[in-house]
Amino acid sequence: MEEARPVRPEELGQTLALVNKVFRTGVDQDMSTDYPLVFAPGNLDNLRVVSEGGSIFSHAAMARRELREHGCALPVSMICAVATDPERRRRGAASRIMEDTVEAMAARGDAFGLLWTGPARDFYRRLGWEVVGSNGWAYQVEPELAGRFEQPLPVRPLQGDTDLERIIEIHEAQPRRLTRTEAEYRTLLGLPKSEVWVAEEQGRVEGYLVVARAYNKSGVVEWGGTSGALSSLLARVLPEPAGERMQVFVPLPDNPMTELLTGRGCRTRIPMEIADGCGLKMVRVLSLANLMRQLSPWLEKRLTGDAGQVSLWVRETGERMDLRWDGGELDVGGRATGQRDGAQELSLRQAARLVFGPEKPSQILDLSQEATRGLDRAFPFGFHIWMLDYV
């Protein structure tokens, strides 16, 4: 068995055959069209494989994007399509690949690794990944509620470049999102088994909504625009198909879609993690010091007017991180193989929960009063990934 490595161009077909065998057997979909940005020719370095005798039998993919949240720009790699041929499992290949992805993400300075899973969570936990705070809500909208949404604006399917430019403008005005190129917008808005609808006023698009009915994406997976536009869009899409409820995905914080749904009596909701097509959100901290530096805009805002310090030592990696704040000044120090020297010890999994919750830091670590006051105000750092970006 070889070491984990990037897939070669001539091996892409064999790699897709493996992931389709594991994830799409009995399903009328294909991984290459379900995740076109992942399995694009330009992403081959991020497709990691293990082979034996010229045969690829284990795989994991990375999709590198930038997360914009709370004024921070965070380079993030999402892990997906972790697959091993059923006949060659329990030989350590998947663990090798995951270790390889962690090394690659850390080497290029990613803020953290991110993935979604279900039954495999204990496998990832053994490798330092942890389930963190929720990604959002999935409202369960019954068809009989469709008539409660007014349709003040005309609604039609997406058409042409002018619509695309306006959708990009609306989406990029969202306070939380992954960055996309224009080509990536085109690709994601054209995924199979999905429809894009727009609402316009006097010839100008004021809102859009993406409805998916696929194995891996189901419901209203992305939206944006004014309340009137969103109401018009929901009035159009909710009655179809007749008799079926629809999931509408929303971020946790206040937003116009949540206000619209609850205002029309749609109050049944579940965490995204247990909704159709989702999964538990898991994070792997690559370097706690690097992550804190990349979160500096958020920390400076949350820690203003206070003073404190905390020193932490990550058990599995030996990394030491020292965080000090005083008024508007913030200092993050770190040593990759630092000595503990009185720093509080925590595991990689605790580091993920310290930053991303769901608990407050004082529920995870035994902190001083000053550290508790500051860190409990700064964390957890919640973030939302739109389901259209899920991999």
VOTOR-44825 format. One line per field, with one value per residue (C-alpha): residue number from 1; chain; z, x, y. Coordinates in nm, 4 decimals. Each point is the difference from the previous one (the first is absolute). Layout:
n = c(NUM ...)
chain = c(A ...)
z = c(Z ...)
x = c(X ...)
y = c(Y ...)
//
This chain:
n = c(1 2 3 4 5 6 7 8 9 10 11 12 13 14 15 16 17 18 19 20 21 22 23 24 25 26 27 28 29 30 31 32 33 34 35 36 37 38 39 40 41 42 43 44 45 46 47 48 49 50 51 52 53 54 55 56 57 58 59 60 61 62 63 64 65 66 67 68 69 70 71 72 73 74 75 76 77 78 79 80 81 82 83 84 85 86 87 88 89 90 91 92 93 94 95 96 97 98 99 100 101 102 103 104 105 106 107 108 109 110 111 112 113 114 115 116 117 118 119 120 121 122 123 124 125 126 127 128 129 130 131 132 133 134 135 136 137 138 139 140 141 142 143 144 145 146 147 148 149 150 151 152 153 154 155 156 157 158 159 160 161 162 163 164 165 166 167 168 169 170 171 172 173 174 175 176 177 178 179 180 181 182 183 184 185 186 187 188 189 190 191 192 193 194 195 196 197 198 199 200 201 202 203 204 205 206 207 208 209 210 211 212 213 214 215 216 217 218 219 220 221 222 223 224 225 226 227 228 229 230 231 232 233 234 235 236 237 238 239 240 241 242 243 244 245 246 247 248 249 250 251 252 253 254 255 256 257 258 259 260 261 262 263 264 265 266 267 268 269 270 271 272 273 274 275 276 277 278 279 280 281 282 283 284 285 286 287 288 289 290 291 292 293 294 295 296 297 298 299 300 301 302 303 304 305 306 307 308 309 310 311 312 313 314 315 316 317 318 319 320 321 322 323 324 325 326 327 328 329 330 331 332 333 334 335 336 337 338 339 340 341 342 343 344 345 346 347 348 349 350 351 352 353 354 355 356 357 358 359 360 361 362 363 364 365 366 367 368 369 370 371 372 373 374 375 376 377 378 379 380 381 382 383 384 385 386 387 388 389 390 391)
chain = c(A A A A A A A A A A A A A A A A A A A A A A A A A A A A A A A A A A A A A A A A A A A A A A A A A A A A A A A A A A A A A A A A A A A A A A A A A A A A A A A A A A A A A A A A A A A A A A A A A A A A A A A A A A A A A A A A A A A A A A A A A A A A A A A A A A A A A A A A A A A A A A A A A A A A A A A A A A A A A A A A A A A A A A A A A A A A A A A A A A A A A A A A A A A A A A A A A A A A A A A A A A A A A A A A A A A A A A A A A A A A A A A A A A A A A A A A A A A A A A A A A A A A A A A A A A A A A A A A A A A A A A A A A A A A A A A A A A A A A A A A A A A A A A A A A A A A A A A A A A A A A A A A A A A A A A A A A A A A A A A A A A A A A A A A A A A A A A A A A A A A A A A A A A A A A A A A A A A A A A A A A A A A A A A A A A A A A A A A A A A A A A A A A A A A A A A)
z = c(0.0000 -0.1085 0.1999 -0.0569 -0.2968 -0.2474 -0.2753 -0.3466 -0.3012 -0.1561 0.3290 0.0282 -0.1664 0.2320 0.3004 -0.1006 -0.0468 0.3604 0.1560 -0.2119 0.1121 0.3651 -0.0090 -0.3070 -0.0424 -0.0534 -0.0424 -0.3344 0.0614 -0.0555 0.2299 -0.2849 -0.0801 0.3611 0.1041 -0.3197 0.1822 0.1967 -0.2911 -0.2443 -0.1897 0.1754 0.3441 -0.0452 0.2573 0.2576 -0.0858 0.2172 -0.0591 0.1204 -0.2556 -0.0128 -0.3108 -0.2166 0.1451 0.1959 0.2954 0.2400 -0.0592 0.1707 -0.1630 0.1160 -0.1251 0.0962 0.0377 0.1999 0.2748 0.0637 0.3461 0.2701 -0.1934 -0.0345 -0.3225 0.0861 -0.2471 0.0609 -0.1560 -0.0015 -0.0031 -0.1936 -0.1854 0.2534 -0.1482 0.0224 -0.2094 0.2271 -0.0806 0.1226 0.3143 0.3485 -0.1277 0.1099 -0.3462 0.0960 0.3050 -0.2180 -0.2419 0.2761 0.1529 -0.3459 -0.0405 0.3439 -0.0952 -0.3313 0.1624 0.2724 -0.2472 -0.2037 0.3053 0.0067 0.3024 0.0622 -0.1682 -0.0338 -0.0861 0.0440 0.0998 0.1708 0.1142 -0.0526 0.2682 0.2405 -0.2723 -0.0475 0.3731 0.0354 -0.2434 0.1924 -0.1693 0.2115 -0.0425 0.0534 0.0216 -0.2440 -0.3566 0.0064 -0.0073 -0.2442 0.0110 -0.0943 -0.2046 -0.0588 -0.3349 0.1665 0.1155 -0.3562 -0.0289 0.2868 -0.2125 -0.2067 -0.3532 -0.0591 -0.2609 -0.3179 0.0170 -0.2855 -0.0590 -0.0143 -0.3412 -0.1422 0.1181 0.1254 0.2544 0.0996 0.0623 0.2232 0.1930 0.0638 0.1272 0.2343 0.1317 0.0604 0.2097 0.2422 0.3314 -0.0035 -0.3019 -0.1817 -0.2779 -0.3581 -0.3394 -0.2768 -0.1540 0.3333 0.0245 -0.3463 0.0916 0.3349 -0.1332 -0.2745 0.2182 -0.1140 0.1571 0.1065 -0.1108 0.0417 0.0210 0.0073 0.1064 -0.1728 0.0363 -0.2977 -0.1867 0.2830 0.1880 0.3699 0.1273 -0.0955 0.1352 -0.0800 0.0352 -0.0151 -0.0163 -0.0036 0.2135 0.1567 -0.0007 0.0716 0.0532 -0.0168 0.0226 -0.0623 -0.0217 0.0160 -0.0495 0.1428 0.2158 -0.2758 -0.2524 0.2334 0.0735 -0.3726 -0.0610 0.2792 -0.1256 -0.3364 0.1066 0.3144 -0.1691 -0.2164 0.0158 0.1402 0.3331 0.1039 0.2688 -0.0872 0.1996 0.0072 0.1309 0.1961 0.2104 0.3781 0.0462 -0.0854 -0.3724 -0.2322 -0.0925 0.3629 0.0700 -0.3060 0.0826 0.3649 -0.0840 -0.2211 0.2665 -0.1148 0.3356 -0.0401 -0.0331 0.0644 0.0116 -0.3472 0.1230 0.0166 -0.3118 -0.3296 -0.1921 0.2826 0.2797 0.3127 -0.0421 0.1076 0.0250 0.0223 0.1428 -0.1925 0.2091 0.2900 -0.0183 -0.3746 0.0464 0.2725 -0.2233 -0.2835 0.2422 0.1112 -0.1512 0.1998 0.3188 -0.0077 -0.0262 0.2754 0.2438 -0.0260 0.3373 0.1874 0.0961 0.0551 -0.1177 -0.0434 -0.0888 -0.1505 -0.0928 -0.2512 0.1159 -0.3332 -0.1884 0.2786 -0.1299 0.2530 -0.0526 0.2059 -0.0366 0.1657 -0.0319 0.1527 -0.1137 -0.3790 -0.0123 -0.0797 -0.0048 -0.1100 0.0541 -0.0845 -0.0268 -0.2016 0.2474 0.3058 0.3596 0.2181 0.2725 0.1969 -0.3014 0.0334 -0.1878 -0.2435 -0.2768 -0.3682 0.0466 0.2923 -0.2116 -0.2650 0.2602 0.1730 -0.3178 -0.1691 0.2865 0.0690 0.3589 0.1404 0.0590 0.3784 -0.0323 -0.1663 0.1826 0.3540 -0.0768 0.2156 0.0660 -0.2508 -0.2693 0.0601 -0.0358 -0.3314 -0.1686 0.0898 -0.1755 -0.3087 -0.0451 -0.1336 -0.3440 -0.2055 -0.3772 -0.2707 -0.3201 -0.2553 -0.1016 -0.3657 0.0978 0.1906 -0.1130)
x = c(0.0000 0.1409 0.0051 -0.2817 0.0637 -0.1834 -0.1918 0.1579 -0.1944 -0.0261 -0.1426 -0.3009 -0.2341 0.1105 -0.0393 -0.3540 -0.0890 0.1055 -0.1942 -0.3077 0.0171 0.0065 -0.2431 -0.2216 -0.0784 -0.3761 -0.0337 -0.0668 0.2693 0.3740 0.2653 0.1701 -0.3163 -0.1205 0.3347 0.1432 0.2279 0.1589 0.0626 0.1053 0.3280 0.1483 -0.0555 0.1969 0.2653 -0.2797 -0.1195 0.2065 0.0193 0.1645 0.0700 0.1442 0.1286 -0.1280 -0.3516 -0.1456 -0.2006 -0.0249 -0.0713 -0.0719 -0.0554 0.0659 -0.1970 0.1853 -0.2098 0.0016 -0.2559 -0.1215 -0.1491 -0.0064 0.2478 0.2518 0.1304 0.0853 0.1579 -0.1770 0.0221 -0.3123 0.0629 -0.2342 -0.0334 0.2098 -0.0369 0.1742 -0.0903 -0.2117 0.2201 0.3180 -0.1116 0.1535 0.3561 0.0554 -0.0272 -0.2694 0.1988 0.3078 -0.1933 -0.1530 0.3443 0.1208 -0.2842 0.0751 0.3661 -0.0970 -0.2520 0.2432 0.2851 -0.2020 -0.1285 -0.3655 -0.1892 -0.1581 -0.1307 -0.3731 -0.2137 -0.3492 -0.0674 -0.2420 0.0947 0.3750 0.0339 0.1899 0.2554 0.0662 0.0063 0.2880 0.1884 -0.0601 -0.3205 -0.2958 -0.3702 -0.0531 -0.2850 -0.2882 0.0179 -0.3578 -0.3662 -0.2105 -0.3598 -0.2489 -0.2643 -0.3209 -0.1811 -0.3135 0.2028 0.0850 -0.3099 0.1214 0.2758 -0.0890 0.1362 0.0385 0.2733 0.0045 0.2116 0.1750 0.2894 0.3583 0.0908 0.3305 0.3003 -0.1948 -0.1822 0.3273 0.1710 -0.2852 -0.0054 0.3730 -0.0588 -0.2778 0.1941 0.3173 -0.1963 -0.0733 0.1877 0.1124 0.1074 0.2772 0.1633 -0.0644 0.1322 -0.2481 0.0733 -0.0735 -0.3321 -0.0926 0.0906 -0.1812 -0.3133 -0.0109 0.0254 -0.2169 -0.3453 -0.0078 -0.1914 0.0798 -0.2881 0.0180 -0.2499 0.0207 -0.1440 -0.0104 0.2440 0.2548 0.0622 -0.0691 0.0410 0.0855 -0.0575 0.1593 -0.2152 0.1685 -0.1596 0.3128 0.1292 0.2654 -0.1846 -0.3699 -0.2171 0.0653 0.3787 0.0803 -0.1824 0.0513 -0.1772 -0.2772 -0.2815 -0.2536 0.2093 0.0480 -0.3726 -0.0771 0.2546 -0.1349 -0.3556 0.1203 0.2062 -0.1696 -0.3039 0.2285 0.0071 -0.3516 -0.0386 0.3657 0.1493 0.3116 0.3129 0.1128 0.3540 0.0871 0.2950 -0.0292 0.0136 -0.2927 -0.0620 -0.2870 -0.0956 -0.0421 -0.2085 -0.2144 -0.0548 -0.0850 -0.2217 -0.2099 -0.0304 0.2842 0.1499 0.0997 0.3765 0.2878 0.3780 0.1519 0.2182 -0.2971 -0.1784 -0.0066 0.3258 0.2029 0.2006 0.1938 0.2343 0.3524 0.3110 0.3702 0.2168 0.3288 0.1831 -0.1719 0.2340 -0.0540 -0.3756 0.0006 0.2019 -0.2461 -0.2849 0.1679 -0.2651 -0.2680 0.2064 0.0999 -0.3665 -0.1200 0.2862 0.0037 0.0072 0.1216 0.3333 0.1119 0.2161 -0.0058 0.2651 -0.1006 0.1975 -0.1455 0.0693 0.0178 0.2132 0.2033 -0.0940 -0.0056 -0.2244 0.0134 -0.2836 0.0122 -0.2415 -0.0046 -0.2586 0.0143 0.3418 0.0246 0.3079 0.0122 0.3172 0.0624 0.2675 -0.0568 0.1880 -0.0126 0.0455 -0.3059 0.1577 -0.3180 -0.2290 -0.3340 -0.0138 -0.2777 -0.0588 -0.0550 -0.3672 -0.0242 0.1733 -0.2721 -0.2766 0.1821 -0.0247 -0.3149 -0.2175 -0.2659 0.1139 0.1604 0.3780 -0.0489 -0.1995 0.2988 0.3030 0.0811 0.0681 0.0928 -0.2698 0.1465 0.0400 -0.3555 -0.1402 0.1797 -0.0164 -0.3641 -0.0812 0.2033 -0.0984 -0.1576 0.0715 -0.3002 0.0146 -0.2445 0.0686 -0.2808 -0.1145 0.0654 0.3698 -0.0199 0.2452)
y = c(0.0000 0.3364 0.3214 0.2480 0.2302 0.2280 -0.1749 0.0003 0.1318 -0.3447 -0.1376 0.2318 -0.2508 -0.2780 0.2308 0.0966 -0.3666 -0.0630 0.2898 -0.0772 -0.3619 0.1058 0.2956 -0.0324 -0.3703 -0.0261 0.3778 0.1709 0.2616 0.0268 0.1467 0.1869 0.1986 0.0242 0.1542 0.1509 0.2449 -0.2842 -0.2339 0.2713 -0.0549 0.3029 -0.1543 -0.3224 0.0959 0.0068 -0.3516 -0.2323 -0.3736 -0.3178 -0.2708 -0.3481 -0.1724 0.2841 -0.0247 0.2939 -0.1235 0.2954 0.3685 0.3339 0.3392 0.3542 0.3005 0.3186 0.3146 0.3215 0.0522 0.3552 0.0264 0.2710 0.2144 -0.2840 -0.1555 -0.3598 -0.2445 -0.3311 -0.3454 -0.2125 -0.3743 -0.2261 -0.3307 -0.1926 -0.3473 -0.3352 -0.3001 -0.2255 -0.2992 0.1748 0.1751 -0.0180 0.0297 0.3605 0.1571 0.2519 0.1074 0.0494 0.2163 0.2109 0.0560 0.1034 0.2524 0.1491 0.0446 0.1626 0.2358 0.1032 0.0554 0.2496 0.1878 -0.1018 0.1270 -0.3390 -0.3122 -0.0598 -0.3006 -0.1405 -0.3582 -0.2346 -0.3494 0.0626 0.2669 -0.2263 -0.0781 0.3715 0.0650 -0.2443 0.2222 0.3229 0.1190 0.1090 0.0724 0.3744 0.2499 -0.0225 0.1294 0.1273 -0.1002 -0.1964 0.1201 -0.2704 0.1824 -0.1919 0.0564 0.1347 0.3024 0.1044 0.2179 0.2206 0.1531 0.3035 0.0348 0.3745 -0.0519 -0.2087 -0.3159 -0.1789 -0.2426 0.1258 0.1378 0.1174 0.1971 0.3004 -0.2165 -0.1656 0.3326 0.1098 -0.3296 0.0366 0.3525 -0.1154 -0.2994 0.1960 0.2472 -0.2868 0.0379 -0.3653 -0.2011 -0.1831 0.1977 -0.1162 0.0962 0.0808 -0.3405 -0.1689 0.1840 -0.1254 -0.3554 -0.0093 0.1674 -0.2635 -0.3107 -0.2931 -0.0365 0.3634 0.3077 0.3689 0.2469 0.3788 0.2670 0.3342 0.3476 0.2344 -0.2209 -0.0253 -0.3258 0.0589 -0.3553 -0.3568 -0.3474 -0.3365 -0.3128 -0.3399 -0.3429 -0.2120 -0.2851 0.2227 0.3345 0.0353 0.3061 0.3715 -0.0184 0.3666 0.3318 0.3738 0.3288 0.2148 -0.1326 0.0685 -0.1871 -0.2967 -0.0169 0.0033 -0.2763 -0.2217 0.0504 -0.1342 -0.3007 -0.1330 -0.1587 -0.2141 -0.2943 -0.0215 -0.1706 0.0108 0.2189 0.1968 0.0703 0.3621 0.0484 0.3135 0.1226 0.0020 0.3800 0.2248 0.0263 0.1011 -0.3570 -0.1086 0.3097 -0.0715 -0.3676 0.0508 0.2951 -0.2302 -0.2683 -0.2289 -0.0892 -0.3653 -0.0129 -0.2375 0.0523 -0.0259 -0.2849 -0.2384 0.1267 -0.1906 0.0269 0.1554 -0.1635 0.0894 0.2966 -0.0981 0.2174 -0.0814 0.2777 0.0042 0.2603 0.1708 0.3005 0.0421 -0.0263 0.2656 0.2336 -0.0458 0.0742 0.3256 0.2344 -0.1783 -0.0256 0.3674 0.0933 -0.2333 0.0658 0.3810 0.1707 -0.3060 -0.1536 -0.3571 -0.2843 -0.3745 -0.2562 -0.3335 -0.3110 -0.2485 -0.3518 -0.1882 0.2531 0.1623 0.3441 0.2828 0.3032 0.3195 0.2513 0.3429 0.2891 0.3462 0.2505 -0.0016 -0.1675 -0.3719 -0.2199 -0.3638 -0.1961 -0.3611 -0.2639 -0.3148 -0.2157 0.2211 -0.1075 -0.0190 0.2197 0.0604 0.0274 -0.1740 -0.3295 -0.0804 -0.2520 0.0743 -0.0808 0.2414 0.2657 -0.0350 0.0356 0.2865 0.2086 -0.1329 -0.1207 -0.0902 0.0672 0.3109 -0.0271 0.0056 -0.3248 -0.1682 0.1392 0.1107 0.3663 0.2965 0.2576 0.2455 -0.2676 -0.1233 0.3506 0.0562 -0.3376 -0.0610 0.3260 -0.0900 -0.3647 -0.2083 0.1394 -0.1080 -0.0296 -0.1004 -0.1929 0.0265 -0.3442 0.0748 0.0003 -0.3307 -0.2646)
//
